[in-house]
Amino acid sequence: MIELLGWIGLVISFALMIYHQYMHSNYEKTYEYISKRYASKVDNIKFPSKDDHLRDAKKFSYYTVFLACILIIMNFLSQQYAADY
C-alpha cells in the first residue's frame, strides 16, 4: 500500500514538474493565448509569473527525485526481506 502511494506521488509530481517546466518555457505564448481566449469572460486575470513556474518546476523535480529514491530503497529492502525468507 505504501509503495502504491509512492508510485502515485511519483507520477503526480512528475506530471506537475513537466507542466511547470512547459509553462516556464512557453510563458509568453501560453498566457497570450489564454488572455485572448478568456479575456471577454473574466475581467481581472492574474497569471503566475515566469519565476513562479520555474520555482515550482524545481520544487516538483526535487519531490520527484525524493519519491523515486524512496521507491528504490523500498525495492531493495523488499528484495532483501524476500531473500531472507
C-alpha positions in Angstrom: 0.0 0.0 0.0 2.8 2.4 0.8 4.5 1.5 -2.4 1.3 2.3 -4.3 1.1 5.7 -2.6 4.7 6.3 -3.5 4.1 5.5 -7.2 1.0 7.7 -7.3 3.0 10.6 -5.7 5.8 10.0 -8.2 3.5 10.2 -11.2 1.7 13.3 -9.9 5.0 15.1 -9.0 6.5 14.2 -12.4 3.4 15.5 -14.2 3.4 18.7 -12.3 7.2 19.1 -12.9 6.6 18.7 -16.6 3.6 21.1 -16.5 5.5 23.9 -14.8 8.6 23.4 -17.0 6.4 23.7 -20.1 4.7 26.8 -18.7 8.0 28.4 -17.9 9.5 27.7 -21.3 6.4 28.8 -23.3 5.3 31.5 -20.9 4.6 34.3 -23.4 2.7 32.2 -26.0 0.6 30.4 -23.4 -0.6 33.4 -21.5 -1.1 35.4 -24.7 -3.4 32.6 -25.9 -5.3 32.4 -22.5 -5.7 36.2 -22.5 -7.1 36.3 -26.0 -9.4 33.3 -25.4 -10.8 34.2 -22.0 -10.4 38.0 -21.6 -14.0 38.6 -22.5 -15.2 36.2 -19.8 -13.0 37.3 -16.9 -12.2 40.9 -16.0 -9.1 40.6 -13.9 -6.9 37.7 -15.0 -3.9 37.3 -12.8 -1.2 34.9 -14.1 1.7 33.4 -12.1 5.0 34.9 -13.1 7.6 33.1 -15.1 9.7 32.8 -12.0 6.9 31.2 -10.1 6.7 28.5 -12.7 10.5 28.0 -12.6 10.4 27.7 -8.8 7.5 25.2 -8.9 9.3 23.2 -11.6 12.4 22.9 -9.3 10.2 22.1 -6.3 8.4 19.3 -8.1 11.6 17.9 -9.6 13.0 17.6 -6.0 9.8 15.8 -5.0 10.1 13.5 -7.9 13.7 12.6 -7.1 12.8 12.1 -3.4 9.9 9.8 -4.2 12.0 7.9 -6.7 14.7 7.4 -4.1 12.2 6.2 -1.6 10.8 3.7 -4.0 14.2 2.4 -4.9 15.1 2.0 -1.2 11.8 0.2 -0.6 12.5 -2.1 -3.6 16.0 -3.0 -2.2 14.6 -3.6 1.2 11.7 -5.8 -0.1 14.2 -7.9 -2.1 16.4 -8.3 0.9 13.4 -9.3 3.0 12.2 -11.8 0.4 15.7 -13.3 0.1 15.8 -13.9 3.9 12.7 -15.9 3.8 
